[in-house]
Amino acid sequence: MKRDITQRLKDEHQLILRMLALLEKNARLTEAGTFTDYQFYLDGVDFIRNYADRFHHAKEEDVLFEALVANGMPRANSPVAAMLMEHDLGRSYVKAMEEAAGKALKGETDQNDAIVANARGYLELLREHISKEDEILYPLAERVLPESVRDGIAEAYQRAEAAAQEGLEEHYRTVVEKYEKG
């Protein structure tokens, strides 16, 4: 039986999806004019940048995607290229959401539309992105990557996790839980 190399990434997706649900709920409330806790959006940006991007996407981009390319998947015009493009698009939504939320915190009252549009753009992109990874790319990786590279992939994940700030995953789980409790 081949060693599983994608379950850890799928597990991380679950925490990301919980943050996306919070973004969706609060964007709807911001649009309605009943939610003005702009710090939530900045905390969301922090979660996205440090957990979703630096912690999770780094394992995908630097480990799994590179293993796929090294084992025959083209870098261009491929599922890897599409995923990388979506990661970059997500970063642009996050940057714009951060800028708008920062302005709103400083008292600029006309930022709600920008916050909502970028929060929704990001969450819709990432939900589809996660679905493509979980349902298409990860199963493909499980089929095509040989047993001979799987231990190296798992070790590279462990090195990436060890290089992360101690307690990072628990910190961001606590952030999500705090906002889920309202």
C-alpha positions in Angstrom: 0.0 0.0 0.0 1.3 3.4 -1.0 2.0 6.0 1.7 -0.6 8.7 1.6 0.9 12.1 0.7 -2.2 14.3 0.5 -4.3 13.6 3.6 -2.4 16.1 5.7 -3.1 18.8 3.1 -6.8 17.9 3.0 -6.9 18.1 6.8 -5.4 21.6 6.6 -8.1 22.5 4.1 -10.7 21.9 6.7 -9.4 24.8 8.9 -9.1 27.0 5.9 -12.7 26.2 4.9 -13.9 27.2 8.4 -12.2 30.6 8.0 -13.9 31.0 4.6 -17.3 30.3 6.2 -16.5 33.1 8.7 -15.5 35.4 5.9 -18.7 34.6 4.0 -20.9 35.3 7.1 -19.2 38.5 8.0 -19.1 39.8 4.5 -22.8 39.3 4.3 -23.3 41.2 7.6 -20.9 44.0 6.5 -22.8 44.4 3.3 -26.0 44.7 5.3 -24.3 47.3 7.5 -24.6 45.3 10.7 -20.9 44.1 11.0 -18.2 46.7 11.5 -15.5 44.6 13.3 -12.9 45.4 10.7 -10.2 43.8 12.9 -11.8 40.5 12.0 -10.8 41.1 8.3 -7.3 41.9 9.4 -7.2 38.8 11.5 -8.5 36.9 8.5 -5.7 38.3 6.3 -3.2 37.2 9.0 -4.7 33.7 9.0 -4.7 33.5 5.2 -1.1 34.8 4.9 0.5 32.8 7.6 -1.6 29.6 7.8 -3.2 29.2 4.3 -0.3 30.7 2.3 3.0 30.4 4.1 2.2 27.2 6.0 -0.2 25.3 3.7 0.4 26.6 0.2 4.2 26.5 0.8 3.9 22.7 1.2 1.9 22.4 -1.9 4.0 24.7 -4.0 7.5 23.7 -2.8 6.9 20.0 -2.1 3.9 18.4 -3.8 3.8 20.4 -7.0 7.5 20.1 -7.4 7.3 16.4 -7.0 4.6 16.2 -9.6 6.7 18.2 -12.1 9.8 16.1 -11.3 7.7 13.0 -12.1 6.5 14.1 -15.5 3.7 16.7 -15.1 4.4 19.7 -17.2 5.1 22.9 -15.2 3.2 25.0 -17.8 -0.3 24.4 -19.1 -1.0 21.8 -16.4 -3.0 21.4 -13.2 0.1 22.7 -11.3 0.2 25.9 -13.4 -3.5 26.4 -12.8 -3.1 26.0 -9.0 -0.2 28.4 -8.9 -2.1 31.0 -10.8 -5.0 30.7 -8.4 -2.7 31.0 -5.4 -1.5 34.3 -6.9 -5.0 35.5 -7.6 -6.0 34.8 -4.1 -3.0 36.8 -2.8 -4.3 39.9 -4.8 -7.8 39.6 -3.2 -6.2 39.3 0.3 -4.0 42.4 -0.3 -7.0 44.5 -1.4 -9.1 43.2 1.5 -6.3 44.2 3.9 -6.0 47.7 2.4 -9.7 48.3 2.6 -10.1 46.9 6.2 -7.1 49.0 7.3 -8.7 52.1 5.9 -12.0 51.3 7.5 -10.3 50.8 10.9 -8.9 54.3 10.5 -12.4 55.7 10.0 -12.9 55.7 6.3 -16.5 54.8 6.1 -16.7 54.0 2.4 -14.6 50.8 2.5 -17.4 48.2 3.0 -17.9 47.5 -0.7 -14.2 46.9 -1.2 -14.0 44.7 1.8 -17.0 42.6 0.8 -16.0 42.3 -2.8 -12.5 41.1 -2.0 -13.6 38.8 0.8 -16.1 37.2 -1.5 -13.7 37.0 -4.4 -11.2 35.3 -2.2 -13.6 32.8 -0.6 -15.3 31.9 -3.8 -11.9 31.4 -5.5 -10.5 29.3 -2.7 -13.5 27.1 -2.2 -13.4 26.1 -5.9 -9.6 25.8 -5.6 -9.8 23.5 -2.6 -12.4 21.4 -4.3 -10.2 21.0 -7.4 -7.3 20.0 -5.2 -9.2 17.6 -3.0 -11.2 16.0 -5.8 -8.8 16.1 -8.8 -5.2 17.1 -8.2 -4.6 15.2 -4.9 -6.2 11.9 -6.2 -4.1 12.4 -9.3 -0.9 12.8 -7.2 -1.8 9.7 -5.2 -2.1 7.8 -8.5 1.0 9.0 -10.3 3.6 9.6 -7.7 5.7 6.5 -7.2 6.3 5.0 -3.8 10.0 5.8 -4.1 9.3 9.6 -3.7 6.6 9.5 -1.0 8.9 9.3 2.1 10.8 12.3 0.8 7.5 14.2 0.3 6.4 13.4 3.8 9.8 14.4 5.2 9.7 17.7 3.3 6.2 18.4 4.8 7.7 17.7 8.3 10.6 20.0 7.6 8.2 22.8 6.5 6.1 22.3 9.6 9.2 22.3 11.8 10.4 25.5 10.2 7.0 27.2 11.0 6.7 29.2 14.2 6.0 26.9 17.1 2.3 26.6 17.9 1.3 28.2 14.6 -1.3 25.7 13.7 -2.9 25.8 17.2 -2.8 29.6 17.2 -4.8 29.8 14.0 -7.2 27.1 15.1 -7.8 29.2 18.2 -8.4 32.4 16.1 -11.0 30.5 14.0 -12.7 29.1 17.1 -12.8 32.6 18.7 -14.7 34.1 15.7 -16.9 31.0 15.4 -18.1 31.6 19.0 -18.9 35.1 18.0 
